[in-house]
Amino acid sequence: MAQAFEPFVSQLSWQQVSLLLDTVQYFEEAPKWLSIPSEQGASVPVPLTADTLRAMLSRLQEDDAHARVPFSLMWEDGAEEGIGVLVVHLPDGDTVRQETILSQFSPV
């Protein structure tokens, strides 16, 4: 099975994650693939949900809204094509696992 995306690290700030969360909440009825900047320079489309972004945002400080911290994102294929788990390693060492059906997400 082809992976949804290759593992990557993204340096994100409170401001960026907050804007991504606003976007996801706006499109709540129609989830979208969001373009997340990677450390390599290219943006990577990722199927993020509001719950995952809230967990990411909770690790950032609003009073230092432009400070960037690393988030590692990877995809684990499930038993069926197009179903899997988005894994986000948070800067504090915690991990968020988002069960995902890729067909439910469309491009922004």
DSSP file (Angstrom, degrees, kcal/mol; ACC not computed):
  #  RESIDUE AA STRUCTURE BP1 BP2  ACC     N-H-->O    O-->H-N    N-H-->O    O-->H-N    TCO  KAPPA ALPHA  PHI   PSI    X-CA   Y-CA   Z-CA
    1    1 A M              0   0    0      0, 0.0     2,-0.3     0, 0.0    76,-0.1   0.000 360.0 360.0 360.0 140.0    0.0    0.0    0.0
    2    2 A A        -     0   0    0      1,-0.1    80,-0.2     2,-0.0     2,-0.1  -0.611 360.0-118.6 -79.1 136.9    1.2    3.5   -0.8
    3    3 A Q        -     0   0    0     -2,-0.3     3,-0.1     1,-0.1    -1,-0.1  -0.423  12.7-126.3 -73.6 150.9    1.6    5.8    2.2
    4    4 A A  S    S-     0   0    0      1,-0.3     2,-0.3    -2,-0.1    -1,-0.1   0.862  89.5 -19.5 -63.4 -35.8   -0.5    9.0    2.4
    5    5 A F  S    S-     0   0    0     39,-0.1    70,-0.4    70,-0.0    -1,-0.3  -0.963  74.0 -98.5-164.4 159.4    2.8   10.9    2.9
    6    6 A E        -     0   0    0     -2,-0.3    67,-0.1    -3,-0.1     0, 0.0  -0.547  54.1 -89.4 -79.9 149.3    6.4   10.2    4.0
    7    7 A P        +     0   0    0      0, 0.0     2,-0.3     0, 0.0    67,-0.2  -0.272  59.1 163.6 -57.6 143.3    7.4   11.0    7.6
    8    8 A F  E     -A   73   0A   0     65,-2.4    65,-3.1    -3,-0.1     2,-0.4  -0.976  35.1-121.7-155.5 166.5    8.6   14.6    8.1
    9    9 A V  E     -A   72   0A   0     -2,-0.3    30,-2.4    63,-0.2     2,-0.4  -0.935  22.6-166.2-114.1 137.8    9.2   17.2   10.8
   10   10 A S  E     -A   71   0A   0     61,-2.9    61,-2.4    -2,-0.4     2,-0.8  -0.991  16.0-143.8-126.2 130.5    7.5   20.6   10.7
   11   11 A Q  E     +A   70   0A   0     -2,-0.4     2,-0.3    59,-0.2    57,-0.1  -0.835  35.0 176.5 -90.0 109.5    8.6   23.6   12.8
   12   12 A L  E     -A   69   0A   0     57,-2.6    57,-2.5    -2,-0.8     2,-0.2  -0.883  19.9-147.5-122.1 149.0    5.2   25.2   13.7
   13   13 A S  E  >  -A   68   0A   0     -2,-0.3     4,-2.5    55,-0.2     5,-0.3  -0.625  33.6-105.8-105.3 167.0    4.3   28.2   15.8
   14   14 A W  H  > S+     0   0    0     53,-0.5     4,-2.6    50,-0.4     5,-0.2   0.911 121.9  53.6 -55.6 -43.7    1.2   28.9   17.9
   15   15 A Q  H  > S+     0   0    0     50,-2.4     4,-2.1     1,-0.2    -1,-0.2   0.912 109.7  46.6 -61.2 -44.3    0.0   31.3   15.3
   16   16 A Q  H  > S+     0   0    0     49,-0.3     4,-2.3     2,-0.2    -1,-0.2   0.933 114.4  45.7 -65.1 -46.7    0.3   28.8   12.5
   17   17 A V  H  X S+     0   0    0     -4,-2.5     4,-2.4     1,-0.2    -1,-0.2   0.881 111.4  53.7 -66.3 -37.0   -1.4   26.0   14.4
   18   18 A S  H  X S+     0   0    0     -4,-2.6     4,-2.3    -5,-0.3    -1,-0.2   0.913 109.7  47.5 -62.2 -42.9   -4.2   28.3   15.4
   19   19 A L  H  X S+     0   0    0     -4,-2.1     4,-2.2     2,-0.2    -2,-0.2   0.891 111.2  51.0 -65.6 -39.5   -4.8   29.3   11.8
   20   20 A L  H  X S+     0   0    0     -4,-2.3     4,-2.5     2,-0.2    -2,-0.2   0.909 110.0  50.1 -62.6 -41.6   -4.8   25.7   10.8
   21   21 A L  H  X S+     0   0    0     -4,-2.4     4,-2.6     2,-0.2    -2,-0.2   0.912 108.8  51.6 -63.5 -43.2   -7.4   24.9   13.5
   22   22 A D  H  X S+     0   0    0     -4,-2.3     4,-2.0     2,-0.2    -1,-0.2   0.911 110.6  49.6 -58.3 -42.5   -9.6   27.8   12.4
   23   23 A T  H  X S+     0   0    0     -4,-2.2     4,-1.8     2,-0.2    -2,-0.2   0.932 111.4  47.6 -62.7 -47.1   -9.4   26.4    8.8
   24   24 A V  H  < S+     0   0    0     -4,-2.5    -2,-0.2     1,-0.2    -1,-0.2   0.904 111.6  50.4 -62.5 -41.6  -10.4   22.9    9.9
   25   25 A Q  H >< S+     0   0    0     -4,-2.6     3,-1.2     1,-0.2    -1,-0.2   0.866 107.9  53.6 -65.8 -35.0  -13.2   24.3   12.1
   26   26 A Y  H 3< S+     0   0    0     -4,-2.0     3,-0.3     1,-0.3    -1,-0.2   0.882 116.4  38.4 -63.8 -38.7  -14.5   26.3    9.1
   27   27 A F  T >< S+     0   0    0     -4,-1.8     3,-1.7     1,-0.2    -1,-0.3  -0.041  77.8 132.7-101.0  30.1  -14.6   23.2    6.9
   28   28 A E  T <  S+     0   0    0     -3,-1.2    -1,-0.2     1,-0.3    -2,-0.1   0.817  73.1  48.6 -54.9 -36.0  -15.8   20.9    9.7
   29   29 A E  T 3  S+     0   0    0     -3,-0.3    -1,-0.3     1,-0.3    -2,-0.1   0.660 121.4  36.3 -78.7 -15.8  -18.5   19.3    7.6
   30   30 A A  S <  S-     0   0    0     -3,-1.7    -1,-0.3    -6,-0.2    76,-0.1  -0.702  87.8-146.6-137.8  82.6  -16.0   18.7    4.7
   31   31 A P        -     0   0    0      0, 0.0    75,-2.1     0, 0.0     2,-0.3  -0.124  17.7-153.8 -54.8 145.9  -12.5   17.8    6.1
   32   32 A K  E     -d  106   0B   0     16,-0.3     2,-0.5    73,-0.3    16,-0.5  -0.856  20.7-114.1-122.9 153.2   -9.6   19.0    4.1
   33   33 A W  E     -d  107   0B   0     73,-2.3    75,-0.8    -2,-0.3     2,-0.4  -0.773  39.9-148.3 -78.2 128.0   -6.0   18.0    3.5
   34   34 A L  E     -E   46   0C   0     12,-3.1    12,-2.6    -2,-0.5     2,-0.7  -0.832  11.1-123.1-104.3 140.4   -3.9   20.8    4.9
   35   35 A S  E     -E   45   0C   0     -2,-0.4     8,-0.0    10,-0.2    -2,-0.0  -0.725  30.9-171.2 -82.8 116.1   -0.5   21.9    3.5
   36   36 A I  E     -E   44   0C   0      8,-2.6     8,-2.9    -2,-0.7     2,-0.2  -0.930  22.9-122.4-111.2 126.8    2.0   21.6    6.4
   37   37 A P  E     -E   43   0C   0      0, 0.0     6,-0.2     0, 0.0     2,-0.2  -0.459  26.3-150.5 -69.1 135.6    5.5   23.1    5.8
   38   38 A S    >   -     0   0    0      4,-2.2     3,-1.7    -2,-0.2   -28,-0.2  -0.655  26.5-113.5 -99.7 162.1    8.3   20.5    6.3
   39   39 A E  T 3  S+     0   0    0    -30,-2.4   -29,-0.1     1,-0.3    -1,-0.1   0.761 116.3  66.0 -63.1 -23.5   11.8   21.3    7.4
   40   40 A Q  T 3  S-     0   0    0    -31,-0.3    -1,-0.3     2,-0.2     3,-0.1   0.589 118.5-110.5 -75.4 -10.0   13.0   20.2    3.9
   41   41 A G  S <  S+     0   0    0     -3,-1.7     2,-0.2     1,-0.4    -2,-0.1  -0.042  83.8 103.4 109.4 -32.4   11.1   23.3    2.5
   42   42 A A  S    S-     0   0    0     -5,-0.1    -4,-2.2     1,-0.1    -1,-0.4  -0.517  70.9-118.2 -83.9 153.1    8.2   21.7    0.6
   43   43 A S  E     -E   37   0C   0     -6,-0.2    -8,-0.1    -2,-0.2    -1,-0.1  -0.694  24.1-151.2 -87.7 145.4    4.7   21.6    2.0
   44   44 A V  E     -E   36   0C   0     -8,-2.9    -8,-2.6    -2,-0.3     2,-0.3  -0.970  14.8-125.9-119.9 126.0    3.1   18.2    2.6
   45   45 A P  E     +E   35   0C   0      0, 0.0   -10,-0.2     0, 0.0   -12,-0.1  -0.576  35.4 179.6 -71.4 128.4   -0.6   17.6    2.4
   46   46 A V  E     -E   34   0C   0    -12,-2.6   -12,-3.1    -2,-0.3     2,-1.5  -0.994  32.6-129.4-133.7 135.6   -1.8   16.1    5.7
   47   47 A P        +     0   0    0      0, 0.0     2,-0.3     0, 0.0   -14,-0.2  -0.615  42.5 174.5 -84.9  83.2   -5.4   15.0    6.8
   48   48 A L        -     0   0    0     -2,-1.5   -16,-0.3   -16,-0.5     2,-0.2  -0.686  17.6-152.6 -95.1 142.4   -5.6   16.8   10.1
   49   49 A T     >  -     0   0    0     -2,-0.3     4,-2.2   -18,-0.1     5,-0.2  -0.655  30.5-108.5-104.4 166.5   -8.7   17.0   12.4
   50   50 A A  H  > S+     0   0    0     -2,-0.2     4,-2.6     1,-0.2     5,-0.2   0.888 117.8  55.3 -60.7 -40.6   -9.6   19.7   14.9
   51   51 A D  H  > S+     0   0    0      1,-0.2     4,-2.0     2,-0.2    -1,-0.2   0.915 108.9  46.8 -61.5 -42.3   -8.9   17.3   17.8
   52   52 A T  H  > S+     0   0    0      1,-0.2     4,-2.1     2,-0.2    -1,-0.2   0.925 113.2  48.7 -65.3 -43.8   -5.4   16.7   16.6
   53   53 A L  H  X S+     0   0    0     -4,-2.2     4,-2.9     1,-0.2    -2,-0.2   0.866 108.4  54.3 -65.5 -35.3   -4.7   20.4   16.0
   54   54 A R  H  X S+     0   0    0     -4,-2.6     4,-2.1     2,-0.2    -1,-0.2   0.910 108.1  49.7 -63.1 -40.6   -6.1   21.2   19.5
   55   55 A A  H  < S+     0   0    0     -4,-2.0     4,-0.4     2,-0.2    -2,-0.2   0.907 113.2  46.8 -63.2 -40.9   -3.6   18.8   21.0
   56   56 A M  H >< S+     0   0    0     -4,-2.1     3,-1.4     1,-0.2    -2,-0.2   0.929 111.8  50.4 -64.6 -45.7   -0.8   20.4   19.0
   57   57 A L  H >< S+     0   0    0     -4,-2.9     3,-1.9     1,-0.3    -2,-0.2   0.845 100.6  63.9 -63.2 -34.5   -1.9   23.9   20.0
   58   58 A S  T 3< S+     0   0    0     -4,-2.1    -1,-0.3     1,-0.3    -2,-0.2   0.679  97.9  56.8 -65.7 -15.4   -2.0   23.0   23.7
   59   59 A R  T <  S+     0   0    0     -3,-1.4    -1,-0.3    -4,-0.4     2,-0.3   0.426  99.5  76.1 -92.7   0.2    1.7   22.4   23.5
   60   60 A L  S <  S-     0   0    0     -3,-1.9     2,-0.6    -4,-0.2     5,-0.1  -0.753  78.3-123.6-113.1 158.4    2.4   25.9   22.3
   61   61 A Q    >   -     0   0    0      3,-0.3     3,-1.3    -2,-0.3   -47,-0.3  -0.892   6.7-158.3-106.7 120.6    2.4   29.3   24.1
   62   62 A E  G >  S+     0   0    0     -2,-0.6     3,-1.0     1,-0.3    -1,-0.1   0.843  93.8  62.8 -63.5 -33.0    0.1   32.0   22.8
   63   63 A D  G 3  S+     0   0    0      1,-0.3    -1,-0.3     2,-0.1     3,-0.1   0.625 110.5  40.0 -71.1  -9.6    2.3   34.7   24.5
   64   64 A D  G X  S+     0   0    0     -3,-1.3     3,-1.8     1,-0.1   -50,-0.4  -0.470  79.0 162.5-127.5  58.7    5.2   33.6   22.3
   65   65 A A  T <   +     0   0    0     -3,-1.0   -50,-2.4     1,-0.3   -49,-0.3   0.618  69.1  46.8 -61.0 -18.8    3.0   33.1   19.2
   66   66 A H  T 3  S+     0   0    0    -53,-0.2     2,-0.3   -52,-0.2    -1,-0.3   0.494  80.4 111.9-105.3  -3.8    5.8   33.2   16.6
   67   67 A A    <   -     0   0    0     -3,-1.8   -53,-0.5    -6,-0.2     2,-0.4  -0.544  60.6-142.2 -70.9 130.4    8.2   30.7   18.3
   68   68 A R  E     -A   13   0A   0     -2,-0.3   -55,-0.2   -55,-0.2   -57,-0.1  -0.758  19.3-176.5 -99.3 140.2    8.4   27.5   16.3
   69   69 A V  E     -A   12   0A   0    -57,-2.5   -57,-2.6    -2,-0.4     2,-0.3  -0.945  31.2-100.1-130.4 154.3    8.7   24.1   17.8
   70   70 A P  E     -A   11   0A   0      0, 0.0     2,-0.4     0, 0.0   -59,-0.2  -0.565  31.4-177.2 -83.0 134.9    9.1   20.7   16.0
   71   71 A F  E     -A   10   0A   0    -61,-2.4   -61,-2.9    -2,-0.3     2,-0.5  -0.998  16.0-147.5-121.9 129.8    6.3   18.3   15.3
   72   72 A S  E     -AB   9  89A   0     17,-1.9    17,-3.0    -2,-0.4     2,-0.4  -0.868  16.5-169.0 -99.2 129.2    7.0   15.0   13.7
   73   73 A L  E     +AB   8  88A   0    -65,-3.1   -65,-2.4    -2,-0.5     2,-0.3  -0.949  12.4 160.9-120.8 138.0    4.2   13.6   11.5
   74   74 A M  E     - B   0  87A   0     13,-2.2    13,-2.9    -2,-0.4     2,-0.4  -0.971  29.3-128.1-149.5 163.8    4.0   10.2   10.0
   75   75 A W  E     - B   0  86A   0    -70,-0.4     2,-0.5    -2,-0.3    11,-0.2  -0.951  11.1-162.7-118.7 132.6    1.4    7.9    8.5
   76   76 A E  E     - B   0  85A   0      9,-2.6     9,-2.6    -2,-0.4     2,-0.0  -0.969  23.6-130.2-112.8 119.2    0.7    4.3    9.5
   77   77 A D  E     - B   0  84A   0     -2,-0.5     7,-0.3     7,-0.2     2,-0.1  -0.358  21.0-143.1 -64.7 144.9   -1.2    2.2    6.9
   78   78 A G        -     0   0    0      5,-2.7     4,-0.1     2,-0.5     6,-0.1  -0.223  35.7 -85.0 -93.6-169.8   -4.2    0.3    8.2
   79   79 A A  S    S+     0   0    0     -2,-0.1     2,-0.3     2,-0.1     5,-0.1   0.770 112.9  52.6 -70.1 -26.5   -5.4   -3.1    7.1
   80   80 A E  S >  S-     0   0    0      3,-0.2     3,-1.7     1,-0.0    -2,-0.5  -0.843  98.8 -95.3-113.7 149.5   -7.4   -1.6    4.2
   81   81 A E  T 3  S+     0   0    0     -2,-0.3     3,-0.1     1,-0.2    -2,-0.1  -0.356 110.1  17.3 -57.7 133.1   -6.3    0.7    1.5
   82   82 A G  T 3  S+     0   0    0    -80,-0.2    20,-2.7     1,-0.2    21,-0.4   0.511 105.8  98.1  82.8   4.9   -7.0    4.4    2.3
   83   83 A I  E <   + C   0 101A   0     -3,-1.7    -5,-2.7    18,-0.2     2,-0.3  -0.987  46.0 108.8-125.9 135.9   -7.4    3.8    6.0
   84   84 A G  E     -BC  77 100A   0     16,-2.6    16,-3.1    -2,-0.4     2,-0.4  -0.900  58.9 -72.7-172.4-158.7   -4.7    4.3    8.6
   85   85 A V  E     -BC  76  99A   0     -9,-2.6    -9,-2.6    -2,-0.3     2,-0.6  -0.987  23.8-146.6-129.6 125.4   -3.4    6.4   11.5
   86   86 A L  E     -BC  75  98A   0     12,-2.7    12,-3.1    -2,-0.4     2,-0.5  -0.809  22.8-159.8 -83.8 124.9   -1.9    9.8   11.4
   87   87 A V  E     -BC  74  97A   0    -13,-2.9   -13,-2.2    -2,-0.6     2,-0.5  -0.941   9.5-172.6-112.9 125.0    0.7    9.9   14.1
   88   88 A V  E     -BC  73  96A   0      8,-2.7     8,-2.6    -2,-0.5     2,-0.7  -0.968  11.9-153.4-119.4 117.9    1.9   13.3   15.5
   89   89 A H  E     -BC  72  95A   0    -17,-3.0   -17,-1.9    -2,-0.5     6,-0.2  -0.820  21.0-144.4 -89.8 117.3    4.9   13.3   17.9
   90   90 A L    >   -     0   0    0      4,-2.7     3,-2.1    -2,-0.7   -19,-0.1  -0.402  21.5-109.5 -82.9 158.0    4.5   16.4   20.0
   91   91 A P  T 3  S+     0   0    0      0, 0.0    -1,-0.1     0, 0.0   -20,-0.1   0.738 116.5  57.8 -61.3 -23.3    7.4   18.5   21.2
   92   92 A D  T 3  S-     0   0    0      2,-0.1     3,-0.1     1,-0.0    -2,-0.0   0.384 123.4-100.4 -89.2   5.3    6.9   17.4   24.9
   93   93 A G  S <  S+     0   0    0     -3,-2.1     2,-0.0     1,-0.4    -1,-0.0   0.233  83.7 125.2  97.8 -14.2    7.3   13.7   23.9
   94   94 A D        -     0   0    0     -5,-0.1    -4,-2.7     1,-0.0     2,-0.4  -0.299  49.4-140.9 -72.2 164.1    3.6   12.8   23.8
   95   95 A T  E     -C   89   0A   0     -6,-0.2     2,-0.5    -3,-0.1    -6,-0.2  -0.987   6.3-154.4-130.4 138.4    2.0   11.3   20.7
   96   96 A V  E     -C   88   0A   0     -8,-2.6    -8,-2.7    -2,-0.4     2,-0.5  -0.950   8.8-162.7-109.1 131.6   -1.4   11.9   19.1
   97   97 A R  E     -C   87   0A   0     -2,-0.5     2,-0.7   -10,-0.2   -10,-0.2  -0.965   4.8-168.7-117.4 116.5   -2.8    9.0   17.0
   98   98 A Q  E     -C   86   0A   0    -12,-3.1   -12,-2.7    -2,-0.5     2,-0.2  -0.905  17.0-140.4-110.9 107.9   -5.6   10.1   14.7
   99   99 A E  E     -C   85   0A   0     -2,-0.7     2,-0.4   -14,-0.2   -14,-0.2  -0.488  33.6-170.3 -62.5 132.3   -7.6    7.2   13.1
  100  100 A T  E     -C   84   0A   0    -16,-3.1   -16,-2.6    -2,-0.2     2,-0.6  -0.990  33.8-162.4-140.8 134.7   -8.2    8.4    9.5
  101  101 A I  E >   -C   83   0A   0     -2,-0.4     3,-2.1   -18,-0.2     4,-0.2  -0.958  20.3-154.8-109.0 108.2  -10.2    7.4    6.4
  102  102 A L  G >  S+     0   0    0    -20,-2.7     3,-2.0    -2,-0.6    -1,-0.1   0.799  86.9  65.6 -58.8 -33.2   -8.4    9.3    3.6
  103  103 A S  G 3  S+     0   0    0    -21,-0.4    -1,-0.3     1,-0.3   -20,-0.1   0.669  91.5  65.3 -66.1 -14.6  -11.5    9.4    1.3
  104  104 A Q  G <  S+     0   0    0     -3,-2.1     2,-0.4   -72,-0.0    -1,-0.3   0.566  93.8  73.8 -81.4  -8.0  -13.2   11.6    3.9
  105  105 A F    <   -     0   0    0     -3,-2.0   -73,-0.3    -4,-0.2   -75,-0.0  -0.861  61.6-172.2-110.1 140.0  -10.7   14.4    3.2
  106  106 A S  E     -d   32   0B   0    -75,-2.1   -73,-2.3    -2,-0.4    -2,-0.0  -0.876  35.9 -85.5-124.6 161.0  -10.5   16.6    0.1
  107  107 A P  E      d   33   0B   0      0, 0.0   -73,-0.1     0, 0.0    -1,-0.0  -0.294 360.0 360.0 -62.9 148.6   -7.9   19.1   -1.0
  108  108 A V              0   0    0    -75,-0.8   -74,-0.1   -76,-0.0   -76,-0.0   0.491 360.0 360.0 -69.0 360.0   -8.3   22.7    0.3
